[in-house]
Amino acid sequence: MTSDSPEVGPTEWVTPADPVGLGPWEIERGTPLPDDDHYDPELLADGDRRNVVDRYRYWTREAIVADLDTRRHPFHVAIENFAHDANIGTVVRTANAFGAAAVHIVGRRRWNRRGAMVTDRYQHVEHHADVDALLTWAHGAGLSVVAVDNTPGSTRLETADLPRGCVLLFGQEGPGVSEDARERADLTVSIAQFGSTRSINAGVAAGIAMHAWIRRHADLDAAW
């Protein structure tokens, strides 16, 4: 494994004692095994204890990704990774939950996948060498870049009109969004805080910002 290779994350399977998931199809359903292409023969026979919603029980990974691709929202998430930020896994997991089009890792290719809880198997994850590469891609795709950082002159997320097609850009824990990214973003938004801490966890901030986009643009009746 090279220093730039992705870290190995946790197994997708839970322990046998964990009640999550379903056992073998014939035991759970009491009907013959289906022969549809999106079902995995091994999962049908042995059971499916993966970290997926019940809609996708017994489906192959490829079938799940293909179905998600018909439902993904037109917002992307990007996070700078210049010092192996441990929050990236959480960002990926949350992006998967909210149906983001893709997550973009900016900087180091290697990232800590534990917090993703294997959702990176179903979430599109792209890599960009630096901020310039990300912004070039985003503007070429017709997407606005929205930096999320508590800095002077930023617009409150709670009152901001987030663009439908956009990239929500997050910085690292501590320094926040890099100066270059902040200066070149189309919009910078901040999350209202009322306590003593200077900033909130980057993974938490990402979840709040993604949910703000969901409240503004998503068809909530389509949620599972």
Secondary structure as the mmCIF struct_conf table of DSSP 4:
data_model
#
loop_
_struct_conf.conf_type_id
_struct_conf.id
_struct_conf.beg_label_comp_id
_struct_conf.beg_label_asym_id
_struct_conf.beg_label_seq_id
_struct_conf.end_label_comp_id
_struct_conf.end_label_asym_id
_struct_conf.end_label_seq_id
TURN_TY1_P TURN_TY1_P1 SER A 3 ASP A 4
BEND BEND1 SER A 5 SER A 5
HELX_LH_PP_P HELX_LH_PP_P1 PRO A 6 VAL A 8
BEND BEND2 GLU A 12 GLU A 12
STRN STRN1 TRP A 13 TRP A 13
HELX_LH_PP_P HELX_LH_PP_P2 VAL A 14 THR A 15
TURN_TY1_P TURN_TY1_P2 PRO A 16 ALA A 17
BEND BEND3 GLY A 21 GLY A 21
STRN STRN2 LEU A 22 LEU A 22
HELX_RH_AL_P HELX_RH_AL_P1 TRP A 25 ARG A 29
BEND BEND4 THR A 31 THR A 31
HELX_LH_PP_P HELX_LH_PP_P3 PRO A 32 PRO A 34
TURN_TY1_P TURN_TY1_P3 ASP A 37 HIS A 38
STRN STRN3 TYR A 39 TYR A 39
HELX_RH_AL_P HELX_RH_AL_P2 PRO A 41 ASP A 46
STRN STRN4 ASP A 48 ASP A 48
STRN STRN5 ARG A 50 ARG A 50
BEND BEND5 ASN A 51 VAL A 52
HELX_RH_3T_P HELX_RH_3T_P1 ASP A 54 TYR A 56
TURN_TY1_P TURN_TY1_P4 ARG A 57 TYR A 58
STRN STRN6 TRP A 59 TRP A 59
HELX_RH_AL_P HELX_RH_AL_P3 ARG A 61 ASP A 69
TURN_TY1_P TURN_TY1_P5 THR A 70 ARG A 71
BEND BEND6 PRO A 74 PRO A 74
STRN STRN7 PHE A 75 ASN A 81
BEND BEND7 PHE A 82 ALA A 83
TURN_TY1_P TURN_TY1_P6 ALA A 86 ASN A 87
HELX_RH_AL_P HELX_RH_AL_P4 ILE A 88 PHE A 98
TURN_TY1_P TURN_TY1_P7 GLY A 99 GLY A 99
BEND BEND8 ALA A 101 ALA A 101
STRN STRN8 VAL A 103 GLY A 107
BEND BEND9 ARG A 109 ARG A 109
HELX_RH_3T_P HELX_RH_3T_P2 ARG A 114 ALA A 116
TURN_TY1_P TURN_TY1_P8 MET A 117 VAL A 118
HELX_RH_3T_P HELX_RH_3T_P3 THR A 119 ARG A 121
TURN_TY1_P TURN_TY1_P9 TYR A 122 TYR A 122
BEND BEND10 GLN A 123 GLN A 123
STRN STRN9 VAL A 125 HIS A 128
BEND BEND11 ALA A 129 ASP A 130
HELX_RH_AL_P HELX_RH_AL_P5 VAL A 131 GLY A 140
TURN_TY1_P TURN_TY1_P10 ALA A 141 GLY A 142
STRN STRN10 SER A 144 VAL A 148
TURN_TY1_P TURN_TY1_P11 PRO A 152 GLY A 153
HELX_LH_PP_P HELX_LH_PP_P4 SER A 154 SER A 154
STRN STRN11 THR A 155 ARG A 156
TURN_TY1_P TURN_TY1_P12 LEU A 157 THR A 159
BEND BEND12 ARG A 164 GLY A 165
STRN STRN12 CYS A 166 PHE A 170
STRN STRN13 GLN A 172 GLN A 172
TURN_TY1_P TURN_TY1_P13 GLU A 173 PRO A 175
STRN STRN14 GLY A 176 GLY A 176
BEND BEND13 VAL A 177 VAL A 177
HELX_RH_AL_P HELX_RH_AL_P6 GLU A 179 ARG A 184
BEND BEND14 ASP A 186 ASP A 186
STRN STRN15 LEU A 187 SER A 190
BEND BEND15 GLY A 195 SER A 196
BEND BEND16 ARG A 198 ARG A 198
HELX_RH_AL_P HELX_RH_AL_P7 ALA A 202 HIS A 217
BEND BEND17 ALA A 218 ALA A 218
HELX_RH_3T_P HELX_RH_3T_P4 LEU A 220 ALA A 222
#
